[in-house]
């Protein structure tokens, strides 16, 4: 029998809704980082995260692999192969 996390991960991936990842993202990165970043779309198995500025993108760059693993674990699968960081356009 699949766990709730397994089912949730599969549903989020099938819908292609990165916005629905926000609660999981917030829990994984914490309140401060979540205020300045947000999931915006899937590109295959890569999750694209929009950052409020270049400083936030640079700060998260070294954490991408770790964040991918934590997100996949929170979703109950290996669906997040990588994190792509982009900066919000003014």
C-alpha positions in Angstrom: 0.0 0.0 0.0 1.3 3.5 -0.9 1.8 6.1 1.7 0.1 9.5 1.5 3.4 11.1 0.6 3.9 8.7 -2.3 0.4 9.5 -3.6 0.8 13.2 -3.1 4.1 13.3 -5.0 2.6 11.4 -7.9 -0.4 13.7 -8.1 1.6 16.9 -8.0 3.9 15.6 -10.7 1.1 14.4 -12.9 -0.7 17.7 -12.7 2.4 19.7 -13.5 1.4 22.2 -10.8 4.6 23.6 -9.3 2.4 26.1 -7.3 0.9 23.2 -5.4 4.4 22.4 -4.2 4.4 25.6 -2.1 3.5 24.0 1.2 6.1 21.3 0.8 8.7 23.8 -0.4 8.0 26.0 2.6 8.4 23.2 5.0 11.7 22.0 3.5 13.4 25.5 3.2 11.9 27.2 6.2 9.9 30.4 6.7 12.6 33.0 5.8 13.7 31.4 2.6 10.1 30.6 1.6 9.3 34.3 1.8 11.8 35.0 -1.0 11.4 31.9 -3.2 8.6 29.9 -4.7 8.1 26.9 -7.0 6.9 28.1 -10.4 7.0 25.2 -12.9 8.2 21.7 -13.8 10.7 21.2 -16.6 10.6 17.4 -16.9 11.7 16.2 -13.4 13.4 19.5 -12.6 11.6 21.9 -10.3 12.1 25.6 -11.2 12.2 27.9 -8.2 11.9 31.7 -8.6 14.0 33.8 -6.3 13.3 37.4 -5.3 16.8 38.5 -6.3 20.3 37.4 -7.4 21.4 37.2 -3.8 18.8 34.6 -3.0 19.7 32.6 -6.1 23.4 32.6 -5.2 22.7 31.6 -1.6 20.6 28.6 -2.7 22.9 27.5 -5.5 25.1 25.3 -3.4 22.0 23.8 -1.7 20.3 22.6 -4.9 21.2 18.9 -4.6 20.3 18.7 -1.0 17.0 20.5 -1.6 16.2 18.1 -4.4 16.7 15.1 -2.1 14.7 16.7 0.7 11.8 17.5 -1.6 11.8 14.0 -3.1 11.8 12.5 0.4 8.9 14.8 1.5 6.9 13.8 -1.6 7.7 10.1 -1.0 9.4 9.5 -4.3 12.4 10.5 -6.5 10.4 12.9 -8.6 12.6 16.0 -8.1 15.8 15.2 -10.0 17.1 18.8 -9.7 16.3 22.3 -8.7 16.7 25.1 -11.3 16.9 28.6 -9.8 15.8 31.7 -11.6 15.5 35.3 -10.6 12.2 37.2 -10.7 12.0 39.9 -13.4 11.4 43.4 -12.0 
